[in-house]
Amino acid sequence: MNAKEIGESLTRAARLPGKAVSVFASDDVRRSSVEVSKIDRCLARSVFKISMEAEAPSAYFGVDARAGICPGGQGWCGMADASPMIKYFISTGRPDYRNGAAEYLKPSPEAAERLFSAPGRIALPSKYLNLARCDRIEDDQEVLSFILIGGAESIRNLGGLIQFVSDDIFGSILMPGGPDCASMITYAAGLAERAPRRAAFVGPVDPTGNAWMPPDMMTLALPFETARAMAENVGSSFLAKRPDVAFPGRGPVPG
């Protein structure tokens, strides 16, 4: 299966409300692609819009195409070093930084530092990283990962499909810490030095995204090889063989 077929297969099998979003690297700007900040300053929210809005264009970002992107996203997606003061913002705050504003995502600045160091080095694999709906993948694009967005039932079923193709019952699906953009992009696309290369990543776990992410939806980010194994096994799995179990009372999975 090629990348477009993989994305379309998983979109149909999981009955996703939008399209799977592909992540791929390039050294040039692709046709009909815009800087991601034209869609949204938040990388994760840009992914959501690309998936859910048919008219949303493909997008790219990189070290020389990061203007207008959230500083946190720039750091977590390999475009810039994080501010040494951000450890206070995401933990307990500091009076002389952002007027003491704090997110209380970690119990102390020291714990925040450990979070930042946990992924190891984060770097882009090429000049640009691109985000595109799976139905817009071109033949010469080597996809690094897919981002799937769906309701709880869809994500549960996709988790079951991962377990169908994997013998690693404890390590094949992970829910690591970090911002929404890391849950969606950084880990599965291989940007983080210490991220497992075949694991799937469920998220987001950063509650600051709850303002725009629907409360009944989650994301699943898949390295390319994991996504391919899943797509190739849809037909022999419970999704096709037992659709009444996967989606009770809702008929067979669309072909």
N, C-alpha and C positions, 0 to 999 in steps of 0.2 A: 504494500500500500504506500502511496506517496503521501506527502504531508497534508495536502488538501483533503484527501480521502480519509486520513486518520482523524483530522479535526471534525469533518462532517459526520463521520461514523459515531464518534463519541458524543457529539452534539445531539444526534438523533437518538442514540441508545439511552442517554440519560434524560431525554426530553427537556433539554435546557431551554430557558426562555429566550436566550440570546445565542450568539455563536461562540464557539471556542476561539480564543485569541491566541495567535502564534507569536512567539518571540524569536527573532532571528538577528544575526549580526551581519553587518555590511561595512564596506569601506567607502561607499558612496550613498547619496540620497536617492531613494527609489521614486519612481514615477507616482504622481498623485499622493505623495506622502507629505505631511506637514510636521513642523516641530511640535513635539508633544504639548508644549505649553500653550499652543493654539487651541487645544482641546480643554486642558485644565492644568493648573499649576501642580496638582497632586497626581503623581504617576498612577497610583492605584485607582483613583477616580477616573482617570483617562482610560485605563483598562476597562473599567465598568461601562463607560460610555461607548467605547469601541465595540464591546460585546453586545450591548443592548440596543444601540441606535444604528439602524441600517444605513443612515446617511453619514455616520461618523467616519472620517477618513482614516487611513493608516497613518502611523506617526513614528517619529524617530527622535532619539536623543543621544547625546554624547558630550565629551569634554568641551567641544566647541559649539555645542547646541544645547546648552543647559540654562540659558537665561530664562527667567520666569518660572523655573521649577523649584518647588519646595526645597530649602537647604537640606532638610533631613533626607529627602529622596535622592538628592545629589550625592550625599555621602553613602547611603545604603545601596546605591546602584552604580558605584564606581566612578563618579564624575568629579568628586572633590573630597577633600578631607573634612571630616566633621569638626565643627567648632569645639574647642576644648571646654566651652561653657555649657554645651548642650546637656552635659551630665546633670547639671542643676535643674534645667528646665523639665526633664523627664522624670526627675525624682522629687525632691522636696523644695526646690526653689532656692534662690539666693537674692537678697534685697537689691544688689547692684546689677542684676541681670534680668531684663524684661520685667522690671518693677516687681520682682519676686514671683512672677507667674510660675506655676508648677503643674505637671500632669499627674504626678504620683503613680507613675507606671512602675517605678522601682523604689525600694524603701530608703535608699541613700545614694548619694553621688558615686560612692565606691561600687555599689551594686550596678549602677548604670555603666560605669567603666568596664565592669566585667561583661556586661551584655555587649558592649561595643567590640570588645576584643574576642568574643566567642567565635564569630564566623571566620576569623583569620583575615587575610588580605582580601579585599573586594576590588575587583578590576573588571573593566569591560574587555571582551575578547577581541574587539575590533574598534574601528573609529566610531561606529554608530551601533546602537541597539534599536531594533524596530519592533513595533506592535501592529499586528494586522489580523483582521477577522480571517478565519480559516478559509472562507470562500474567496478570499482575495490573495491567497498565497500563489506566487509565481513559481514556475518550474525550477528556476535556478536558485531558489532560496533554501538554504540549509537551516531548517528550523531547530532551535535549541530546546524549546519547551512549549507547552500549551498551558493556558489558563482557562479553567472551566468555572462558570459561575451558575449556581442553581440553588433551589430550595433544599431543605433537609433531606427529603426523600431521594432526590437526585444524587446528592453527595453521598448518602448512605449506599446507594446502589453502585456508584462508581467505586466506593471503598470496597464493596463486595467483589467487583470486577478486578480490582488490584489484587485482592487475596486469591482470586481464581487463578491468576497467572503467576503468583509469587509464593514461594515456600517460606519466606521470612515473615512470620506472622506478627512479630513485634517491631521490626524495623522498616517494613515496606511503606508505612504511612506514618508521617510525623506531623507534629503541630508545634513548631519551634517559636521562640520569642522573636520579637522584632516588629517593625512597622508594617503596615498593610502592603507597601510596595515590595518589601523583602519576602513576605508570604507569597505574593503573586509572581514576582520576577526574579529576585536575587538568587534564591536557593535553587529552584528547579532549573534555571538557565545556566547554572554553573559559575556564577560570578563570585561566589564566596568560596574561599580556599578550603574550608573545612566542612562544607555542606556535602552530605552523602550524594553520590552521583546517580543512583537509581531510585531513590526514595521519592514518594509523592508528598506534597506539603499541603495540609489543610489550614485554612485561616479564614479571615484575619483574626489575630488575637489582640490587636491594638484597639481598645475601645474608642479612640478618638475618631475612628472611621464610622462609628455608629450613627453619626449625624447624617450621613448620606447613603450608607449601605442598608438596604431594606432589612428589617429585623429577622426575617425568616430565610435569609439567604446567606450562603457561605461560598468560599472559593476553594478550588483544588488545582494546584500547580503540578504539572507532570513533566519530567525530563522526556525528551523525544523518544528514547528507546522504550521507556515505560509506557508512554502513550501508544506507541506502535503495537506493543505486545497486547495491550488492552483492546485496541481496535480490532486486531486480527482474531481475537478470541470472543468477540461479542456473540457471534453466531452459535458458538458451542456452549455458551454460559447460560446461567439462569435468566439473563435479560431476554434472550430469544426463546429458550426452552420453557421458562416458567414466567411469562409476563404477568400472569395473574398474581404471582407472589411479589414480583418487583414493583408492579403498579396495580394494586388491587382495584378491580372494578373499572379500569380505564382502558381496557382493550390491549391488543398486541403492540409491541414497540414498533414505531414507524420504520418502514424499510429503508 
